[in-house]
Amino acid sequence: MKHGKRYRKAVEELGESRVIGDVGQAITLIQKMATAKFDETIEISAKLGVDPRHADQQVRGTVVLPHGTGRTVRVLVIAKGEKVKEAEAAGADMVGGEDVVAKIQEGWIEFDKVIATPDVMGQVGKLGKILGPRGLMPNPKSGTVTFDLAKAIKDVKAGRIEFRVDKGANVHAPLGKRSFEHEKLKENCIVFLRELARAKPPAAKGQYVRSLTLSSTMSPGVKLDVNTVFVDLV
């Protein structure tokens, strides 16, 4: 694969610093390499020692990043009755019931998160094949199926993210934007890593987190020393 001039320059700046034991130092390096004309997203990727083929080794969770992700989240709430007004008052971008379900079935996907009340899940269930593959299907475990719409909407807009292990045993999550203050990115990263550690399934054997990599949208990755990072988090 051929990389552009900016990427090659970033690799030169990275030099031999391919494995770093300090989260703050790694973020400083990533921010320095993120020189694109747009505000690049800072991301973290983890390779886990689990087998996603087994139900008892699934890794899934949610975490509210203290400083958000820097992204404006369009929230759709599917509800009925008085809960419609509650959702509107709580700041939902779009609210509806069966009409919205029908609209989605026709191909409308102009939203980033879907929250639904339990009493409409019979209707929302019809959207599984559409919302599921996109990671948009409401789920009680992620807090997106609830009658407490005000809290759910607030958390999503404040920076709650969902993470889930993929078929390759990897987890990916955004930590914020390159323009964030260094300490805010560092705190977001630490909060995410602590939640990832708590999500370890009891059936997982051996080393749980095998590798960690920080990167921006256009930069090469910076590997974190897993053992050092997690010792510091305890």
C-alpha positions, 0 to 999 in steps of 0.5 A, a space after each residue: 500500500 502506498 501512503 501519502 506525503 503527510 502519512 510518511 512524514 508522520 511515520 518519520 516523526 514517530 521513529 522508533 516510538 512504536 510502543 509507549 507505556 504512557 497514555 499522555 505521551 502517546 496522545 501528545 504524539 498522535 495530536 502532533 501527527 494529526 495535521 490534516 485540514 479537518 479536525 481528525 478523530 482520535 481513536 483507540 483499538 484493542 485486540 482482545 484475548 477472547 473468542 467472539 464465536 462463544 456467547 460467554 466470551 462476548 465483550 460489550 458495554 457502554 461508557 460516558 466519556 467525560 468530555 464527549 466525542 466532539 461529534 454532534 449526535 442526531 438522536 431519534 426517539 421512538 415512543 408513543 403517548 406522553 413519552 413523545 412530549 417528554 422526548 421532545 422536551 429532553 432534546 431529541 432531534 426526531 420523535 415518532 412512533 409507527 410513522 417513523 418505523 414505516 419511514 425507516 422501512 422505506 430507507 430513511 436513516 438520517 440519525 445517529 442513535 435510536 432510543 425507544 421505550 419498551 412499549 414500542 419494541 414490538 414495532 421497533 423489532 421489525 427494523 432489526 435487519 435494517 438497524 442491527 447491521 448499522 449498530 443502531 438497534 435499541 438495546 436494554 443493555 446499552 440503555 437505549 430501551 428505557 422509559 427514562 428518556 431524559 437520562 438516555 438522551 442526555 447521556 447520548 448527547 453528552 458522549 455515551 458510546 457503545 463498544 462491542 467486540 467484532 468477529 476478529 476479537 477487536 474493539 474500536 472506539 472514538 476518544 474525541 477530536 484532535 482539537 481537544 485539550 490534551 488532558 481531556 483526551 487523556 481522561 477520555 482514554 483512561 475512562 474508556 480503558 477502565 470500562 473495557 477492563 470491567 467488561 472482561 467476560 469471566 470465561 476469558 482465559 489468558 491475557 485479556 487485552 493483547 494490544 492497544 493502538 491509538 491513532 487519528 483519522 489520517 495518522 499511523 498508529 501508536 502502540 501502547 504497552 498493555 502491561 504498563 498502561 493497565 498497571 497504571 490504571 489499577 
